[in-house]
Amino acid sequence: MADTSESAQGDRVRQLEADARRSGMRITPHTTTIIQILDESTDHPTAEDIFERARERDPSISSASVYRILNKLEESDLVRRQRLDSDRFRYEIADECRHHLVDLDTGQVVGITDPEIDELKDKIAKRHGYEIVDFRLELFGRKTGGGS
């Protein structure tokens, strides 16, 4: 019997491929590999990270192909590119968390989902007479030993 999380992951990859195809992208084996890597990633990888992981699966993939596919996925609003630390961009599936905590010592990026953030955002927007159409929060810090 198949693991339901693997099945759900496969469904999500197929959905992302279908969305990419609808936006005009040609789905190649390399495209599928990049989508799978992004879907499996929990660390907000850089393009270089994605390239290294892709090469482990398919040694024929080039760094130029990875960048080209990432750019097309970003243009199709399926992938989000964000500068979260120093001068490197990190990538994530666009429907994932938009708020991040970056550890300044390790470079680890933690996705944050917290209803208090959204409540505060809405409260501030209302107070100033705005409707928020896009929002992201980036926090930078050092681990203090507390928290999870």
Contacts in CASP RR format, 6 or more apart in sequence:
PFRMAT RR
TARGET T0000
AUTHOR 0000-0000-0000
METHOD contacts of the structure
MODEL  1
MADTSESAQGDRVRQLEADARRSGMRITPHTTTIIQILDESTDHPTAEDI
FERARERDPSISSASVYRILNKLEESDLVRRQRLDSDRFRYEIADECRHH
LVDLDTGQVVGITDPEIDELKDKIAKRHGYEIVDFRLELFGRKTGGGS
9 39 0 8 1.000
9 40 0 8 1.000
10 39 0 8 1.000
12 39 0 8 1.000
13 32 0 8 1.000
13 35 0 8 1.000
13 36 0 8 1.000
13 39 0 8 1.000
16 35 0 8 1.000
16 39 0 8 1.000
16 78 0 8 1.000
16 93 0 8 1.000
17 27 0 8 1.000
17 31 0 8 1.000
17 32 0 8 1.000
17 35 0 8 1.000
19 76 0 8 1.000
19 78 0 8 1.000
20 27 0 8 1.000
20 31 0 8 1.000
20 35 0 8 1.000
20 72 0 8 1.000
20 73 0 8 1.000
20 76 0 8 1.000
20 78 0 8 1.000
21 27 0 8 1.000
23 75 0 8 1.000
23 76 0 8 1.000
23 77 0 8 1.000
23 78 0 8 1.000
24 76 0 8 1.000
25 31 0 8 1.000
25 72 0 8 1.000
25 73 0 8 1.000
25 76 0 8 1.000
29 58 0 8 1.000
30 54 0 8 1.000
30 58 0 8 1.000
30 61 0 8 1.000
30 65 0 8 1.000
30 66 0 8 1.000
30 69 0 8 1.000
31 69 0 8 1.000
33 54 0 8 1.000
33 57 0 8 1.000
33 58 0 8 1.000
33 61 0 8 1.000
34 50 0 8 1.000
34 54 0 8 1.000
34 66 0 8 1.000
34 69 0 8 1.000
34 70 0 8 1.000
34 73 0 8 1.000
35 73 0 8 1.000
37 45 0 8 1.000
37 50 0 8 1.000
37 53 0 8 1.000
37 54 0 8 1.000
37 57 0 8 1.000
38 45 0 8 1.000
38 50 0 8 1.000
38 73 0 8 1.000
38 79 0 8 1.000
38 91 0 8 1.000
38 92 0 8 1.000
38 93 0 8 1.000
39 93 0 8 1.000
41 49 0 8 1.000
41 50 0 8 1.000
41 92 0 8 1.000
43 49 0 8 1.000
43 108 0 8 1.000
43 109 0 8 1.000
44 82 0 8 1.000
44 84 0 8 1.000
44 90 0 8 1.000
44 91 0 8 1.000
44 92 0 8 1.000
44 100 0 8 1.000
44 109 0 8 1.000
44 111 0 8 1.000
45 53 0 8 1.000
45 90 0 8 1.000
45 91 0 8 1.000
46 88 0 8 1.000
46 89 0 8 1.000
46 90 0 8 1.000
46 91 0 8 1.000
47 63 0 8 1.000
47 66 0 8 1.000
47 67 0 8 1.000
47 70 0 8 1.000
47 89 0 8 1.000
47 91 0 8 1.000
48 88 0 8 1.000
50 66 0 8 1.000
50 70 0 8 1.000
50 91 0 8 1.000
51 61 0 8 1.000
51 63 0 8 1.000
51 66 0 8 1.000
54 61 0 8 1.000
54 66 0 8 1.000
55 61 0 8 1.000
70 79 0 8 1.000
70 81 0 8 1.000
70 91 0 8 1.000
73 79 0 8 1.000
74 80 0 8 1.000
74 81 0 8 1.000
74 91 0 8 1.000
77 94 0 8 1.000
78 93 0 8 1.000
78 94 0 8 1.000
79 91 0 8 1.000
79 92 0 8 1.000
79 93 0 8 1.000
79 94 0 8 1.000
80 91 0 8 1.000
80 92 0 8 1.000
80 93 0 8 1.000
80 94 0 8 1.000
80 96 0 8 1.000
80 98 0 8 1.000
81 89 0 8 1.000
81 90 0 8 1.000
81 91 0 8 1.000
82 89 0 8 1.000
82 90 0 8 1.000
82 91 0 8 1.000
82 92 0 8 1.000
82 100 0 8 1.000
82 136 0 8 1.000
82 138 0 8 1.000
83 89 0 8 1.000
83 90 0 8 1.000
84 90 0 8 1.000
84 100 0 8 1.000
84 102 0 8 1.000
84 109 0 8 1.000
84 138 0 8 1.000
85 102 0 8 1.000
85 104 0 8 1.000
85 107 0 8 1.000
85 109 0 8 1.000
85 140 0 8 1.000
90 109 0 8 1.000
96 111 0 8 1.000
97 111 0 8 1.000
97 112 0 8 1.000
97 113 0 8 1.000
98 135 0 8 1.000
98 136 0 8 1.000
98 137 0 8 1.000
99 111 0 8 1.000
99 112 0 8 1.000
99 113 0 8 1.000
99 114 0 8 1.000
99 117 0 8 1.000
99 136 0 8 1.000
99 137 0 8 1.000
99 138 0 8 1.000
99 139 0 8 1.000
100 109 0 8 1.000
100 110 0 8 1.000
100 111 0 8 1.000
100 112 0 8 1.000
100 136 0 8 1.000
100 137 0 8 1.000
100 138 0 8 1.000
100 139 0 8 1.000
101 109 0 8 1.000
101 110 0 8 1.000
101 111 0 8 1.000
101 112 0 8 1.000
101 139 0 8 1.000
101 140 0 8 1.000
101 141 0 8 1.000
102 108 0 8 1.000
102 109 0 8 1.000
102 110 0 8 1.000
102 138 0 8 1.000
102 139 0 8 1.000
102 140 0 8 1.000
102 141 0 8 1.000
103 109 0 8 1.000
103 110 0 8 1.000
103 141 0 8 1.000
103 142 0 8 1.000
103 143 0 8 1.000
104 140 0 8 1.000
104 141 0 8 1.000
104 142 0 8 1.000
105 142 0 8 1.000
105 143 0 8 1.000
112 137 0 8 1.000
112 139 0 8 1.000
117 137 0 8 1.000
121 132 0 8 1.000
121 135 0 8 1.000
122 132 0 8 1.000
125 131 0 8 1.000
125 132 0 8 1.000
END
